[in-house]
Amino acid sequence: MKKSTQLILSAVLCLLLAAGGYFWATGMISSNYDYRSPIDQNPPAKGQTLGSPATQRLVIVLIDGLRYDTSLRTDTMPNLAVLRQQGAYAKMHSQAPSFSAPGYSTIFSGAWPYMNDGPVFNMDYEDYVTWPQDNLFSAIHDAGFKTAISGYNWFEKLVPQSAVNLSYYTPGDDKAADEEVMKAALPWLQNNEAQFVLIHIDQVDYAGHHEGGPLSNTWNQAAQRADADLEQIMATLDLSKDTIMVISDHGHIDAGGHGGQDAVVLEEPFVIAGAGVKPGDAGDIKMVDLAPTLAALFGTRLPAASQGSARLDIINPSADTLAALPTATEAQQTALITAYASGIG
């Protein structure tokens, strides 16, 4: 009888611990979903246009989930290797959580996830809301340039569509979806229909999640196909006038997957080549540096919430932009600090 009582009490205790753990975990996840940036209700004021552009157009090729080490394999990604030789390159560093949606928000706002007020996790399409903070698409569009996106349909919800002139969005994330993405984007490039173009290639990330992860041959094949897409994009550009940047949003662990703080998922490739670029090894770059660096390349305003810096060792802005940049950077950072201080009371 005594042993039976002990077993019953042990079982009840285990159930209580499991229930407590469940409610603690769901509460923690819910609090993350409910989190809002300190500047959510008081966004920093937008700055002024810096100057004239140093490039005719910029094409961003975002190869979702591409690991940094994979990007260095010249046999797997020979076209990316050509761009690396022609342009500037670096190891990019992001911050947790290493999901796509926070990565997209960081890349185009220049602010880390705790500040940019974008989603902290990946969510279902219908649950996304438009970025409340200033972003590179809005800055470039407001400066009078045409913008375009071809890629996964999360961008349709995240990016203010009033700042996008041309678009193609797909709910797919595999090889077939990328073929449609390319089919939509290539005519824009061939006809020079937009000055700022995002092409989102997703099949490498798909291979990471569904086809064995980065140690599988299927992953290498997906990276090779993404590199072949890059070759088609490069063929439409004149890098004496145009600029191309190749990045990813996160890496994958060896078994496939991401979202945590593993070093391999927080390191991404960064390669930029063409007009306005200073070639060479740039060492390391923070993900938040992308938005202000590209804003300086275009001569547009710095995204208001940006926590990064324009990397003048990588780009060579126009003379008027270069002259205006120090004052504009100080004003932008002061506005951000003021908004943050107000937000935290």
C-alpha positions in Angstrom: 0.0 0.0 0.0 2.8 2.3 0.9 4.5 1.7 -2.5 1.2 2.4 -4.3 0.8 5.7 -2.5 4.4 6.7 -3.4 3.7 5.8 -7.1 0.5 7.8 -7.2 2.2 10.8 -5.6 5.1 10.5 -8.0 2.8 10.4 -10.9 0.8 13.4 -9.7 4.1 15.3 -9.1 5.2 14.5 -12.7 1.9 15.7 -14.1 2.1 18.9 -12.1 5.7 19.5 -13.3 4.7 18.8 -16.9 1.7 21.1 -16.7 3.9 23.8 -15.1 6.5 23.5 -17.8 3.8 23.6 -20.5 2.2 26.8 -19.1 5.6 28.4 -18.5 6.7 27.6 -22.1 3.5 28.8 -23.8 3.5 31.9 -21.6 7.1 32.7 -22.6 6.3 32.1 -26.3 3.2 34.3 -26.1 5.2 37.1 -24.4 7.7 36.9 -27.3 4.9 37.2 -29.8 3.4 40.1 -27.9 6.7 42.0 -27.5 6.9 45.5 -29.0 9.9 47.6 -29.6 10.4 50.6 -27.2 9.9 52.8 -30.3 6.7 51.2 -31.4 4.5 54.1 -30.3 7.1 56.8 -30.9 9.1 56.1 -34.1 12.1 58.3 -34.8 11.7 61.1 -37.2 12.8 60.4 -40.8 15.8 62.3 -42.1 16.6 64.1 -45.3 17.9 62.7 -48.6 21.7 62.5 -48.5 22.6 63.2 -52.1 22.8 61.7 -55.6 23.2 57.9 -56.2 26.5 56.2 -56.9 24.8 53.4 -58.9 22.2 53.2 -61.6 20.5 50.3 -59.9 21.0 47.8 -57.2 19.9 44.2 -57.3 19.8 42.2 -54.0 19.9 38.4 -54.4 18.8 37.0 -51.0 19.5 33.2 -51.0 17.5 32.2 -48.0 19.3 29.9 -45.5 22.6 29.8 -47.4 25.4 29.0 -45.0 28.6 31.0 -45.0 30.8 28.0 -45.6 28.7 26.8 -48.5 29.0 30.2 -50.1 32.8 29.8 -50.2 32.8 26.6 -52.2 33.9 27.6 -55.7 32.9 24.2 -57.1 29.4 24.6 -55.8 28.9 28.4 -56.3 31.3 29.5 -59.1 29.4 32.6 -60.1 29.3 33.8 -56.5 33.1 33.3 -56.5 33.4 35.5 -59.6 31.5 38.3 -57.9 33.6 37.9 -54.8 36.8 38.4 -56.9 35.3 41.4 -58.6 33.8 43.1 -55.5 33.9 43.4 -51.8 33.1 40.5 -49.5 32.7 39.9 -45.8 31.3 37.5 -43.2 28.0 38.9 -42.0 26.9 38.6 -38.4 23.2 38.5 -37.3 21.6 38.1 -33.9 19.1 35.6 -32.5 16.4 34.7 -33.2 17.8 33.2 -36.4 14.5 33.0 -38.2 13.8 34.4 -41.7 11.2 37.0 -40.7 13.4 38.7 -38.1 16.3 38.5 -40.5 14.3 40.3 -43.3 13.3 43.0 -40.9 16.8 43.6 -39.7 18.3 43.7 -43.2 15.9 46.3 -44.5 15.4 48.4 -41.4 19.0 48.4 -40.1 17.7 47.7 -36.6 18.1 44.6 -34.5 15.0 42.4 -33.8 14.4 44.0 -30.3 14.2 47.4 -31.9 12.8 47.0 -35.4 9.3 45.9 -34.3 9.1 43.2 -36.9 8.0 39.7 -36.0 10.3 37.8 -33.6 9.4 34.4 -35.0 8.3 33.1 -38.4 4.5 33.1 -38.6 1.7 32.1 -41.0 1.2 34.4 -43.9 -2.1 35.8 -42.6 -0.6 36.7 -39.3 2.1 39.1 -40.6 1.7 42.9 -40.4 3.5 45.6 -42.3 6.8 46.9 -40.8 5.9 49.8 -38.6 9.4 51.2 -38.7 11.1 53.0 -41.5 12.9 50.7 -44.0 15.1 50.8 -47.1 12.2 50.2 -49.6 10.4 53.2 -48.3 13.5 55.4 -48.2 14.5 54.5 -51.8 10.9 54.8 -53.1 10.4 58.1 -51.4 13.6 59.3 -53.2 11.9 58.8 -56.5 13.3 55.4 -57.5 11.2 52.4 -58.7 11.4 49.3 -56.5 10.6 45.6 -57.2 10.3 42.4 -55.3 10.1 38.8 -56.6 10.1 36.2 -53.9 8.2 34.5 -51.0 4.9 36.0 -50.1 5.9 37.0 -46.6 7.4 40.1 -48.3 4.0 41.0 -49.5 2.8 41.4 -45.9 6.0 42.8 -44.4 7.1 45.5 -46.9 4.7 48.5 -47.3 3.3 47.8 -50.8 2.9 51.5 -51.4 6.7 51.5 -51.6 6.8 48.6 -54.2 6.3 49.3 -57.9 6.7 45.8 -59.3 6.1 42.6 -57.5 5.7 38.8 -57.8 4.9 36.8 -54.7 4.7 33.0 -54.3 3.5 30.8 -51.4 6.1 28.2 -52.5 9.7 27.8 -51.3 11.1 25.0 -53.5 12.9 24.7 -56.8 9.6 25.2 -58.8 8.8 28.3 -56.8 12.3 29.8 -57.6 11.8 29.1 -61.3 8.7 31.3 -61.2 10.5 33.9 -59.1 13.2 34.1 -61.8 10.7 34.1 -64.6 9.0 37.2 -63.1 12.3 39.1 -62.2 14.4 38.6 -65.3 12.3 40.8 -67.6 12.4 43.6 -65.1 16.2 43.5 -65.2 16.4 43.1 -68.9 14.1 46.1 -69.5 15.7 48.1 -66.6 12.2 48.6 -65.1 13.3 49.3 -61.5 16.4 50.7 -59.8 16.1 48.7 -56.6 15.2 45.0 -57.0 15.0 42.2 -54.4 15.1 38.6 -55.8 14.5 36.0 -53.1 15.7 32.5 -53.8 14.3 30.0 -51.3 15.3 26.4 -52.4 18.5 26.2 -50.3 16.4 26.9 -47.2 13.9 24.3 -48.4 16.7 21.7 -48.8 17.9 22.6 -45.3 14.5 21.9 -43.8 13.1 19.1 -46.0 15.9 17.4 -47.9 18.6 16.4 -45.5 20.2 19.6 -44.4 23.6 21.1 -45.2 25.5 17.8 -45.1 23.4 16.3 -47.9 24.1 16.2 -51.6 20.6 17.7 -52.1 21.7 20.8 -50.3 24.7 21.2 -52.6 22.4 20.7 -55.6 20.1 23.4 -54.4 23.1 25.8 -53.8 24.3 25.0 -57.4 20.9 25.9 -58.8 20.8 29.1 -56.8 24.2 29.9 -58.2 22.9 29.2 -61.8 20.1 31.7 -61.0 22.7 34.2 -60.0 24.5 33.7 -63.3 21.2 34.6 -65.2 20.9 37.7 -63.0 24.5 38.8 -63.6 24.0 38.5 -67.4 21.4 41.3 -67.3 23.6 43.8 -65.5 26.4 46.1 -66.4 28.6 46.3 -63.3 30.2 49.5 -64.5 26.8 51.1 -63.9 24.9 48.6 -61.8 25.5 47.0 -58.4 24.6 43.5 -57.2 24.6 42.2 -53.6 24.3 38.6 -52.6 23.4 37.7 -49.0 21.4 35.3 -46.9 19.3 35.8 -43.8 20.6 32.9 -41.6 22.4 29.6 -41.8 21.4 26.1 -40.9 22.8 23.6 -38.4 24.3 20.4 -39.8 21.0 18.5 -39.4 19.0 21.2 -41.0 17.0 23.9 -39.2 17.7 27.2 -37.5 16.2 29.7 -35.0 18.7 29.3 -32.1 22.0 30.9 -31.2 24.4 28.4 -32.8 27.3 30.2 -34.4 26.7 28.6 -37.8 23.1 30.0 -38.1 24.3 33.5 -37.1 26.9 33.9 -39.8 25.9 34.7 -43.4 27.7 35.5 -46.7 28.0 39.1 -47.9 29.2 39.9 -51.4 28.7 43.2 -53.3 30.1 44.1 -56.7 29.7 46.8 -59.3 29.3 50.6 -59.4 30.1 52.4 -56.2 31.9 49.4 -54.6 35.4 49.3 -53.2 36.7 45.8 -54.0 38.5 43.7 -51.4 38.1 41.7 -48.2 36.0 43.8 -45.8 36.5 41.3 -42.9 33.2 41.3 -40.9 30.0 43.2 -41.3 26.9 43.4 -39.0 23.5 42.7 -40.5 22.3 46.1 -39.3 25.0 47.8 -41.4 23.4 46.8 -44.7 20.5 49.3 -44.7 22.6 52.4 -43.9 25.3 51.3 -46.3 22.9 50.8 -49.2 21.1 54.1 -48.3 24.4 55.9 -48.7 25.1 54.1 -52.0 21.8 55.4 -53.3 22.0 58.8 -51.6 18.6 58.3 -49.9 17.8 59.0 -46.3 19.1 56.6 -43.6 16.3 54.3 -42.4 15.2 56.1 -39.2 15.5 53.1 -36.8 18.9 52.0 -38.1 21.4 50.9 -35.4 24.1 50.2 -38.0 26.7 52.3 -39.8 27.3 53.0 -43.5 30.5 51.0 -44.3 32.6 53.5 -46.3 35.3 50.9 -46.5 33.0 48.9 -48.8 31.2 51.6 -50.8 32.2 54.9 -52.5 29.2 57.2 -52.3 28.8 60.3 -54.5 30.6 63.4 -53.3 27.4 65.2 -52.1 26.3 62.1 -50.2 29.7 61.7 -48.6 29.7 65.3 -47.5 26.2 65.0 -46.0 26.6 61.6 -44.3 28.3 62.6 -41.0 25.7 65.2 -40.1 22.8 63.0 -41.3 24.2 60.0 -39.3 24.4 62.1 -36.1 20.9 63.4 -36.6 19.5 59.9 -37.3 21.2 58.4 -34.2 20.0 61.3 -32.0 16.4 60.9 -33.2 16.6 57.1 -32.5 18.1 57.6 -29.0 15.4 60.2 -28.3 12.6 57.9 -29.4 14.1 55.0 -27.5 14.4 57.1 -24.3 10.8 58.2 -24.6 9.7 54.7 -25.2 11.3 53.3 -22.1 10.0 56.2 -20.0 
